[in-house]
Amino acid sequence: MQHTIVNTVYAPSGPVNPNWRDHAACRDEDPELFFPVGTTGPALVQAEEAKAVCRRCPVMSTCLTWALENGQRDGVWGGTDEQDRRRMERRAARRRLREQQVAA
């Protein structure tokens, strides 16, 4: 089993090009691949298969930015699953809190 480690601290990079999907590696894949049902067994395998598509995608970071900015909770987006994005959001929230405390 392969795990994705996401060390990115989310910071919006500016407006997302609305046409980014035209360049996505997933555009010709079955959308169901990116929405596994469950968090064990076959769902884990499916999520890893979806992430493999993401890893070869030229707009992976744009996709991730879009998912985070739009509160996309379900599915695989930008090479991350729900748990990965929750971790990123928690890290970003902690970072913002530290920055506010330093500024105060």
TAZIVEN-V12907 format. One record per backbone hydrogen bond with DSSP energy under -1.0 kcal/mol. CO is the residue of the C=O (numbers start at 0). NH is the residue of the N-H. If there is no record, write none. Layout:
co:CO nh:NH
co:CO nh:NH
This chain:
co:16 nh:19
co:18 nh:21
co:19 nh:22
co:20 nh:23
co:23 nh:26
co:25 nh:28
co:29 nh:32
co:30 nh:33
co:31 nh:34
co:33 nh:75
co:39 nh:42
co:40 nh:44
co:41 nh:45
co:42 nh:46
co:43 nh:47
co:44 nh:48
co:45 nh:49
co:46 nh:50
co:47 nh:51
co:48 nh:52
co:49 nh:53
co:50 nh:54
co:52 nh:55
co:53 nh:56
co:56 nh:59
co:58 nh:62
co:59 nh:63
co:60 nh:64
co:61 nh:65
co:62 nh:66
co:63 nh:67
co:64 nh:68
co:65 nh:69
co:66 nh:71
co:67 nh:70
co:76 nh:79
co:79 nh:76
co:80 nh:84
co:81 nh:85
co:82 nh:86
co:83 nh:87
co:84 nh:88
co:85 nh:89
co:86 nh:90
co:87 nh:91
co:88 nh:92
co:89 nh:93
co:90 nh:94
co:91 nh:95
co:92 nh:96
co:93 nh:97
co:94 nh:98
co:95 nh:99
co:96 nh:100
co:97 nh:101
co:98 nh:102
co:99 nh:103
